[in-house]
Amino acid sequence: MIHIVPGKCDYCGCCVGVCPEDAIELMESKIALIEDRCTNCRKCVWACPWEVIEFHREGVDHLPKETPQIINEAVKF
């Protein structure tokens, strides 16, 4: 599950730009995660230069939707 650490965000927008589901919004004084849209792909985690966004395995009941494609590519010989 994606978790945003309050108070560390510099509002650079890197996370917003990489989210394929538009699940992150920057507001005047905070960053908001729209959980219904989030697929836990973790692109926002990797893009954040301030380490504001974290991924916690607890509470994740689904895999990123790219997972079947990644697995299929990995098993090709």
C-alpha positions in Angstrom: 0.0 0.0 0.0 1.3 3.4 -0.9 1.9 5.8 2.1 2.7 9.5 1.9 4.8 10.8 4.8 3.3 14.1 5.9 5.5 17.2 6.1 8.4 16.0 3.9 6.9 16.9 0.4 8.5 19.7 -1.6 5.6 19.7 -4.1 7.8 19.1 -7.1 5.2 17.1 -8.9 7.5 14.2 -9.9 5.0 11.7 -8.5 2.1 13.2 -10.3 3.8 13.1 -13.6 4.7 9.3 -13.5 1.4 8.0 -12.1 -0.4 6.1 -14.9 -3.7 6.2 -13.0 -3.8 9.9 -12.0 -4.0 8.7 -8.4 -1.9 11.5 -6.9 -3.0 15.2 -6.7 -1.0 18.1 -5.5 -2.9 20.7 -3.6 -1.8 24.0 -2.2 -0.4 22.7 1.0 -0.6 18.9 0.7 -0.3 15.9 -1.6 -3.2 13.5 -1.8 -3.4 9.9 -2.8 -6.7 8.7 -4.4 -6.6 5.2 -3.1 -9.5 3.9 -5.4 -7.3 4.7 -8.4 -3.9 3.5 -7.1 -2.7 0.2 -8.5 0.4 0.0 -6.2 2.7 0.1 -9.2 5.2 2.1 -7.1 6.3 4.4 -9.9 5.6 7.4 -7.6 7.9 5.8 -4.9 10.8 5.5 -7.4 10.2 9.0 -8.8 10.1 10.9 -5.5 13.5 12.6 -4.9 12.5 13.4 -1.3 11.5 9.9 -0.3 8.0 11.2 0.7 6.2 8.3 -0.7 6.7 4.8 0.7 5.4 1.3 -0.1 4.2 -0.9 2.7 3.2 -4.5 1.8 0.6 -4.6 4.6 -2.9 -4.0 3.3 -2.1 -4.8 -0.3 -4.7 -7.1 -1.7 -3.8 -6.9 -5.3 -0.7 -6.8 -7.4 0.2 -4.1 -9.9 -1.7 -4.7 -13.1 1.6 -5.0 -15.0 2.5 -8.1 -13.0 1.2 -10.8 -15.5 3.1 -9.1 -18.4 6.3 -9.0 -16.3 6.0 -12.7 -15.3 5.3 -13.7 -19.0 8.4 -11.8 -20.1 10.5 -13.4 -17.3 9.6 -17.0 -18.2 10.4 -16.7 -21.9 13.6 -18.6 -22.7 
